[in-house]
């Protein structure tokens, strides 16, 4: 199903582009662009005409090919990516939108609806939601009722199934846009009057956090820059969905620290079977690019953070820790460490995942109190 949706997305994208540029396209235009037989393209054009996505604007006349036009130049999807990670009985849903306004709309209404969601927060155009497996109904409607809500999330045979109930604009997004988003394997919908409920299917990916520290020296290099480069490098690999990059401040009184003693971590959604290869790729990249011989990384699966692990992150902000303490903590929580003394701060970075930017950047903030939603 995913290959069919991807091919449909590619054809429509080019058809809409050619329609905007010159007002029409031909079967030959599409066939040449994709190196596809004209008979196959014609079958797709006929299918898209039946769906109402394409119009025949000029019949074939002699040697002059038939001309077609995309029936709409609306954005084929405001939804760039929709993907999910699973950690035990919880799921994280990531929805990247073209529009900050649309992302804010979904954040507001999803939070108002509640339903299967435990938490909702937005970082720019990326909406992140934490859900419990199961179904919890939501009544959608006009204000003050929510316009859209997630009523159920299920994990089955390597896939996550979201059930979304909505009206109005969100219903248009569900029925006409979400199937085009990267990461979506299928969308099915049914209507009950003005209300639409749909099932969105995505892969059940593994959440992987990679903490990085001590990759720079005075006057050369920057840990945040290397972390960003690592994120871009790993994002190009098959089976990887990049989530984001965070900077966290550790003990500002540590002697010899540069720029106030910051560390970084990156977040990835990864096909479960290739996590070891992604870890190996990360180690090779950092070892080759770090300018400090003391570089260190920590690799952890799972987005839920146990209290004792979070406490290690707090200790890294308040005291001076040893490598032995880092190794003992890492072993307790199944975290893999690689490199030199930088593993102390790298482990602290992954101990702080899930916290807001203002908490991560202020070493005076308590990271253990009041943040239970991230555990």
C-alpha positions as CSV (number, residue, x, y, z in Angstrom):
1,X,0.0,0.0,0.0
2,X,2.8,2.4,0.8
3,X,4.4,2.1,-2.6
4,X,1.1,2.8,-4.3
5,X,0.5,5.9,-2.2
6,X,4.1,7.1,-2.8
7,X,3.6,6.7,-6.6
8,X,0.3,8.6,-6.5
9,X,2.0,11.3,-4.5
10,X,4.8,11.6,-7.0
11,X,2.5,11.7,-10.1
12,X,0.2,14.3,-8.5
13,X,3.1,16.5,-7.5
14,X,4.5,16.7,-11.0
15,X,1.0,17.1,-12.5
16,X,0.2,20.0,-10.3
17,X,3.6,21.6,-11.0
18,X,3.2,21.4,-14.7
19,X,-0.4,22.7,-14.5
20,X,0.9,25.7,-12.6
21,X,3.8,26.3,-14.9
22,X,2.1,25.9,-18.3
23,X,-1.5,25.1,-17.8
24,X,-1.5,21.4,-18.8
25,X,0.5,18.2,-18.9
26,X,0.6,15.2,-21.2
27,X,1.0,11.4,-20.6
28,X,4.4,11.7,-22.3
29,X,5.5,14.4,-19.9
30,X,4.9,12.2,-16.9
31,X,6.2,9.0,-18.5
32,X,9.5,10.7,-19.5
33,X,10.0,12.2,-16.0
34,X,9.6,8.9,-14.3
35,X,10.9,6.6,-17.0
36,X,7.5,4.8,-17.0
37,X,5.6,3.2,-19.9
38,X,2.9,5.5,-21.3
39,X,0.3,2.8,-20.8
40,X,1.1,2.7,-17.1
41,X,0.9,6.5,-16.8
42,X,-2.4,6.5,-18.8
43,X,-3.9,4.0,-16.3
44,X,-2.9,6.4,-13.5
45,X,-4.3,9.4,-15.3
46,X,-7.6,7.6,-15.9
47,X,-7.7,6.6,-12.2
48,X,-7.0,10.2,-11.1
49,X,-9.7,11.5,-13.4
50,X,-12.2,9.1,-11.7
51,X,-11.0,10.4,-8.3
52,X,-11.6,14.0,-9.4
53,X,-7.9,15.0,-9.1
54,X,-7.3,15.4,-12.9
55,X,-9.3,16.9,-15.8
56,X,-9.1,16.2,-19.5
57,X,-8.8,19.7,-21.0
58,X,-8.1,18.8,-24.7
59,X,-8.8,15.6,-26.6
60,X,-6.1,13.9,-28.7
61,X,-6.1,15.2,-32.3
62,X,-4.0,13.3,-34.8
63,X,-0.4,13.7,-33.6
64,X,-1.3,16.1,-30.9
65,X,-1.5,14.3,-27.5
66,X,-4.4,14.8,-25.1
67,X,-3.8,17.5,-22.6
68,X,-4.7,17.2,-18.9
69,X,-4.7,19.5,-15.9
70,X,-4.6,19.0,-12.2
71,X,-8.1,20.0,-10.9
72,X,-6.7,21.7,-7.8
73,X,-3.5,23.7,-7.0
74,X,-4.2,23.5,-3.3
75,X,-1.2,22.2,-1.4
76,X,-1.3,18.4,-1.8
77,X,-0.7,18.1,1.9
78,X,0.0,20.5,4.8
79,X,1.2,17.4,6.6
80,X,4.9,16.8,5.9
81,X,5.6,13.8,8.1
82,X,3.5,11.7,10.5
83,X,5.4,8.9,12.3
84,X,5.3,7.1,15.7
85,X,7.6,5.5,18.3
86,X,6.6,2.9,20.8
87,X,7.9,2.4,24.4
88,X,6.0,-0.3,26.3
89,X,2.4,0.7,26.7
90,X,2.9,4.2,25.4
91,X,3.2,5.8,22.0
92,X,4.7,9.1,20.9
93,X,3.1,10.6,17.8
94,X,5.1,13.1,15.7
95,X,3.2,15.3,13.2
96,X,5.3,17.8,11.2
97,X,3.2,20.5,9.4
98,X,4.0,23.0,6.7
99,X,2.4,25.7,8.8
100,X,3.0,26.8,12.4
101,X,-0.5,28.1,12.5
102,X,-1.9,24.7,11.6
103,X,0.3,23.0,14.1
104,X,-0.9,25.4,16.8
105,X,-4.5,24.7,15.8
106,X,-4.0,20.9,16.2
107,X,-2.1,21.4,19.5
108,X,-4.9,23.5,20.9
109,X,-7.7,21.1,19.9
110,X,-5.9,17.9,20.6
111,X,-5.1,19.1,24.1
112,X,-8.7,20.2,24.6
113,X,-10.0,16.8,23.5
114,X,-7.7,14.7,25.6
115,X,-8.9,11.3,24.5
116,X,-6.1,8.8,24.2
117,X,-3.5,11.6,24.7
118,X,-1.5,12.1,27.9
119,X,0.4,15.2,26.8
120,X,0.6,17.5,23.8
121,X,3.3,20.0,23.0
122,X,4.6,21.8,20.0
123,X,8.1,22.7,18.9
124,X,7.7,25.1,15.9
125,X,5.9,23.1,13.2
126,X,6.5,19.7,15.0
127,X,3.7,18.5,17.2
128,X,4.6,15.8,19.7
129,X,2.0,13.8,21.6
130,X,2.2,11.1,24.1
131,X,-0.6,8.5,24.1
132,X,-1.6,5.4,26.1
133,X,-2.6,2.4,24.1
134,X,-6.4,1.9,24.0
135,X,-9.5,3.9,23.1
136,X,-11.0,6.8,24.9
137,X,-13.9,8.5,23.1
138,X,-14.1,12.2,22.4
139,X,-17.1,14.3,21.4
140,X,-16.1,16.8,18.7
141,X,-18.1,19.7,17.5
142,X,-18.3,23.5,17.5
143,X,-16.7,25.6,20.1
144,X,-16.3,25.0,23.1
145,X,-16.1,21.4,21.9
146,X,-12.8,20.4,20.3
147,X,-12.8,20.2,16.5
148,X,-10.5,17.2,16.4
149,X,-9.2,14.6,18.9
150,X,-7.4,11.3,18.9
151,X,-9.8,8.7,20.3
152,X,-7.7,5.6,20.1
153,X,-4.1,4.4,19.6
154,X,-3.2,0.7,19.0
155,X,0.0,-1.2,18.3
156,X,-0.3,-4.3,16.2
157,X,2.3,-6.4,14.3
158,X,4.8,-3.6,13.9
159,X,2.3,-0.8,13.1
160,X,0.6,1.9,15.0
161,X,-3.1,2.6,14.3
162,X,-4.4,6.1,15.3
163,X,-8.1,6.8,15.3
164,X,-8.9,10.4,14.8
165,X,-12.4,12.0,15.0
166,X,-12.9,15.5,13.6
167,X,-15.1,18.0,11.7
168,X,-14.6,20.9,9.4
169,X,-11.0,21.8,8.4
170,X,-9.4,18.9,10.4
171,X,-11.7,16.5,8.5
172,X,-10.4,17.9,5.2
173,X,-6.9,17.3,6.4
174,X,-7.7,13.7,7.4
175,X,-9.5,12.8,4.2
176,X,-7.5,14.8,1.6
177,X,-4.0,15.4,3.0
178,X,-2.7,13.0,5.7
179,X,-2.3,10.1,3.3
180,X,0.4,12.2,1.4
181,X,2.5,12.7,4.5
182,X,5.9,10.9,4.7
183,X,5.6,8.0,7.1
184,X,1.9,7.2,6.5
185,X,1.2,3.8,5.3
186,X,-2.5,4.1,4.8
187,X,-5.6,6.2,5.8
188,X,-9.2,4.9,5.8
189,X,-12.2,7.1,6.8
190,X,-15.9,7.0,7.3
191,X,-18.5,9.7,7.9
192,X,-21.3,10.1,10.3
193,X,-23.0,13.3,9.2
194,X,-20.6,16.2,9.6
195,X,-18.2,14.0,11.7
196,X,-15.4,12.1,10.1
197,X,-13.5,9.3,11.9
198,X,-10.3,8.0,10.3
199,X,-7.7,5.4,10.9
200,X,-4.1,6.5,10.2
201,X,-1.5,3.7,10.0
202,X,2.3,4.3,10.6
203,X,5.2,2.1,11.5
204,X,6.0,1.3,15.1
205,X,9.5,2.8,15.2
206,X,12.0,2.7,18.1
207,X,12.9,5.9,19.8
208,X,16.6,6.4,20.0
209,X,18.4,9.3,21.9
210,X,22.1,9.9,21.4
211,X,23.8,12.1,23.9
212,X,27.1,13.8,22.9
213,X,29.7,15.7,24.9
214,X,33.3,16.9,25.0
215,X,33.9,17.0,21.3
216,X,35.5,20.4,21.2
217,X,38.6,22.1,22.5
218,X,39.3,25.8,23.4
219,X,39.1,27.8,20.2
220,X,38.0,24.9,17.9
221,X,34.9,22.9,17.4
222,X,31.5,22.9,19.1
223,X,29.5,20.0,20.5
224,X,26.2,21.4,19.3
225,X,27.5,21.7,15.7
226,X,28.8,18.2,15.7
227,X,25.5,16.9,17.1
228,X,23.6,18.7,14.3
229,X,25.9,17.3,11.7
230,X,25.4,13.8,13.2
231,X,21.6,14.3,13.0
232,X,21.8,15.3,9.4
233,X,24.1,12.3,8.6
234,X,21.9,9.7,10.3
235,X,18.7,11.2,8.8
236,X,20.0,10.2,5.3
237,X,20.0,6.5,6.2
238,X,17.2,4.2,5.3
239,X,14.8,3.5,8.1
240,X,15.5,6.7,10.1
241,X,13.2,9.6,10.8
242,X,14.9,12.6,12.4
243,X,13.1,14.1,15.4
244,X,15.3,16.9,16.6
245,X,18.3,18.3,18.4
246,X,18.5,19.7,22.0
247,X,21.2,21.6,24.0
248,X,21.4,21.1,27.7
249,X,23.5,22.9,30.3
250,X,25.4,20.9,32.9
251,X,27.5,22.1,35.9
252,X,28.6,25.6,35.0
253,X,31.4,25.5,37.6
254,X,33.2,22.6,36.1
255,X,36.9,23.5,35.5
256,X,38.0,23.4,31.9
257,X,34.5,23.4,30.5
258,X,33.9,25.5,27.3
259,X,30.9,27.8,26.8
260,X,29.5,27.2,30.3
261,X,29.5,23.3,30.0
262,X,26.8,22.4,27.6
263,X,26.0,19.0,26.0
264,X,23.7,17.9,23.3
265,X,21.4,15.1,22.4
266,X,19.6,14.2,19.2
267,X,16.4,12.2,18.8
268,X,15.6,9.7,16.1
269,X,12.8,7.3,15.2
270,X,14.4,4.2,13.8
271,X,13.2,0.9,12.4
272,X,13.8,-1.5,15.3
273,X,15.9,-4.0,13.4
274,X,18.6,-1.4,12.4
275,X,19.2,0.2,15.8
276,X,22.6,-1.5,16.2
277,X,23.7,-0.2,12.7
278,X,22.6,3.3,13.6
279,X,24.6,3.2,16.8
280,X,27.7,2.0,14.9
281,X,27.3,4.7,12.3
282,X,27.1,7.3,15.1
283,X,30.2,6.1,16.8
284,X,32.2,6.2,13.5
285,X,31.0,9.7,12.7
286,X,31.7,11.2,16.1
287,X,35.1,9.5,16.3
288,X,36.1,10.8,12.9
289,X,34.8,14.4,13.4
290,X,35.4,15.3,17.1
291,X,38.5,17.5,17.7
292,X,38.7,16.5,21.3
293,X,40.2,13.1,22.1
294,X,37.9,12.9,25.1
295,X,34.7,12.7,23.1
296,X,31.9,10.6,24.4
297,X,28.4,9.5,23.3
298,X,25.6,7.6,25.0
299,X,22.9,5.7,23.2
300,X,19.5,5.0,24.8
301,X,16.3,3.5,23.5
302,X,12.9,4.5,24.8
303,X,11.4,8.0,25.5
304,X,10.2,7.2,29.1
305,X,12.8,8.4,31.7
306,X,12.9,6.6,35.1
307,X,13.3,8.9,38.1
308,X,16.8,7.5,39.1
309,X,18.1,8.2,35.6
310,X,16.7,11.7,35.7
311,X,18.4,12.1,39.1
312,X,21.8,11.4,37.4
313,X,21.1,14.3,35.1
314,X,20.4,16.6,38.1
315,X,23.7,15.4,39.7
316,X,25.6,16.4,36.5
317,X,24.3,19.9,37.0
318,X,25.1,20.2,40.7
319,X,28.3,18.2,41.2
320,X,31.4,16.7,39.5
321,X,30.7,13.0,38.5
322,X,33.2,10.3,37.7
323,X,33.3,7.9,34.8
324,X,32.7,5.0,37.2
325,X,29.4,6.6,38.3
326,X,28.4,7.1,34.6
327,X,29.2,3.5,33.7
328,X,27.2,2.1,36.7
329,X,24.2,4.2,35.8
330,X,24.4,3.3,32.1
331,X,24.6,-0.4,32.9
332,X,21.6,-0.1,35.2
333,X,19.4,1.4,32.5
334,X,20.7,-0.4,29.4
335,X,22.5,2.6,27.9
336,X,25.5,2.1,25.8
337,X,28.5,4.4,26.3
338,X,31.3,5.0,23.8
339,X,34.5,7.1,23.9
340,X,36.4,8.9,26.6
341,X,35.5,11.2,29.5
342,X,32.8,12.8,27.5
343,X,30.5,9.9,28.3
344,X,29.8,11.5,31.7
345,X,28.1,14.5,30.0
346,X,26.7,12.4,27.2
347,X,24.8,10.2,29.7
348,X,23.5,13.3,31.4
349,X,22.2,14.5,28.1
350,X,20.0,11.4,27.6
351,X,19.0,11.5,31.2
352,X,17.4,14.9,30.5
353,X,15.3,14.0,27.4
354,X,11.7,15.2,27.4
355,X,12.3,18.5,29.3
356,X,11.4,21.9,27.9
357,X,14.1,24.1,26.4
358,X,14.0,26.6,29.2
359,X,14.6,23.9,31.7
360,X,17.4,22.3,29.7
361,X,19.2,25.6,29.3
362,X,19.0,26.8,32.9
363,X,21.3,24.7,35.1
364,X,19.6,26.2,38.2
365,X,16.2,24.6,37.4
366,X,15.2,21.4,39.1
367,X,14.8,18.7,36.5
368,X,13.2,16.1,38.8
369,X,10.3,18.0,40.3
370,X,7.1,18.6,38.3
371,X,8.1,16.8,35.2
372,X,6.4,13.5,35.7
373,X,4.8,13.7,32.3
374,X,8.1,12.9,30.7
375,X,8.7,9.7,32.6
